[in-house]
Amino acid sequence: MKAVTVSPGWCSNATLLRLPSRRLISTRTAAPRQAGTQRKFSSVSSHRHRDPLPFKQYTFPSKPNNAEKSQSPKMKRTAYIALGSNLGDRIGWIEKACNEMDARGIMVKRTSSLWETEPMYVLDQDRFVNGACEVETELEPLALLDQLQDIENSLGRKKIIDKGPRNIDLDILLYEDEKINHPRLIVPHIGITEREFVLRPLAELIPTKSLDPSKPWTLIQDHLNALAPSSPPLSTLTPLSPHHDPLQALTPTRKTQVMAILNMTPDSFSDGGQHATQDTSTLASTIQSFLDAGATMIDVGGQSSAPKTPEVPVEEELSRVLPAIALIRSVAGKSVVISVDTYRAAVAEAAINAGADVVNDVSAGAMDADMLRTMAKLGSTVCLMHMRGTPANMNSLADYGPDGSRGLIRAVAEELLQRVAAAEAAGIRRWRIILDPGLGFAKLGMQNIDLLRYLDELRAWPGLQGLPWLVGSSRKTFIGKITGVPTPKERIWGTAATVAAAVQGGADIVRVHDVREMAQVVIMSDAIWRY
């Protein structure tokens, strides 16, 4: 067994062992416990870490006079707010609360994932959805508390029993580095260290912060690691639409979603013109066949992303995708999730308004300066794919350095972290993000095989844990080169192997052309690996 020392960009304070199975295994000496997995990885990437600061006793300010009010600039303060709900549309209530905070000037800067948790204290109630957010505010602590309670009331919260069911729950966990002891407010919030549903979201946001000034070496991540593992383990939730169950990326028994490809283009690499030239009746039959075969999602595209394919005007792309979305809804109603495959903000907005649920962007918001802001405004779930450059030049940008698969995985992870950070900065909630490693996009030949081999490493990469993954390998060129099958439509068997590998590696969604065959592969793969 050969030990290979790697750079800090790959995995700090770690050595990677190359095993006969070609797995990349971390021998990190100290690592946090993760929900839903037996492997040990740090909870977030280094760019999200904050140095621990000592708490100081908060002094409530005296009431300023009018002159002081006009002359004193208001300071922006950072606070961390717990989010919770266990009634009705739990994720919907939390999103309404976050939007209301933004509207009141309590700006939500970052969010954790959302976690489904068992109730504590009062056990005879439904499961909770819990999370946390980092906010920036000019409000003093009690004024912030007043606003949060007013938001709860405006959303219809009625407190019947303490720690009982509630549609929305907003608590101040931390306020700057202050220690507050007031009849109405105690900060840090009582009970943080005994509650996984609080510690886990906080550990995504500020894992290296201390909660106790007398023990500055004991960090939030340490408190989380000290808790007994939940049974069953907690999982993140990623909503697809109000009419479908959310993805649960850390649930071992979850079912893989089958996304059918509906390209309404004349020039896509493997099925160009197949659907674009169909009359409405034939296209409706095609859509129904997808559903009958087991598709739970349909991805509609109106602009080919094949290399060197010319761009079409926005109006042309819209004329292709909007009628298809309307037809899917007329055939399937709300029984299927519709995603729109576009890198244009105008198309994404029109498609969501026409009935699509998800925006699937091959550029992760990089090819249209308005895309991330538009995604945030729409509030829909988004898929951010890894790609370098554009479809026109991506194949010239597939050099990931001399470290082979290690360099590839490191680069894809770090570049996706940058896109996730950009999405969060634009206002996209973390629980609304799906990732795609981008097979065939700035990846050549065996690089695609490496992504399939080490997909589980990407899933566990610090800062990417808990996010669901979409894998689109269907009929791609690397399959044809390896199998010797030049015609894309004939690459069914090669595609089947890649779909099985994606499920084994932890994919939550597989994007496919041959729905009937690949749905069977998914069912069998789930039976083998998702039990």
Beta strands, then each sheet from edge to edge (+ up, - down):
strand 1: 2-5
strand 2: 15-18
strand 3: 24-26
strand 4: 56-57
strand 5: 77-85
strand 6: 107-111
strand 7: 114-117
strand 8: 128-137
strand 9: 169-175
strand 10: 178-182
strand 11: 185-187
strand 12: 235-237
strand 13: 257-263
strand 14: 297-301
strand 15: 337-341
strand 16: 358-361
strand 17: 381-385
strand 18: 433-436
strand 19: 470-471
strand 20: 509-512
sheet 1: 1+ 2- 3+
sheet 2: 4+ 10+ 11-
sheet 3: 6+ 8- 5+ 9-
sheet 4: 6+ 8- 7+ 12-
sheet 5: 18+ 17+ 16+ 15+ 14+ 13+ 20+ 19+
end
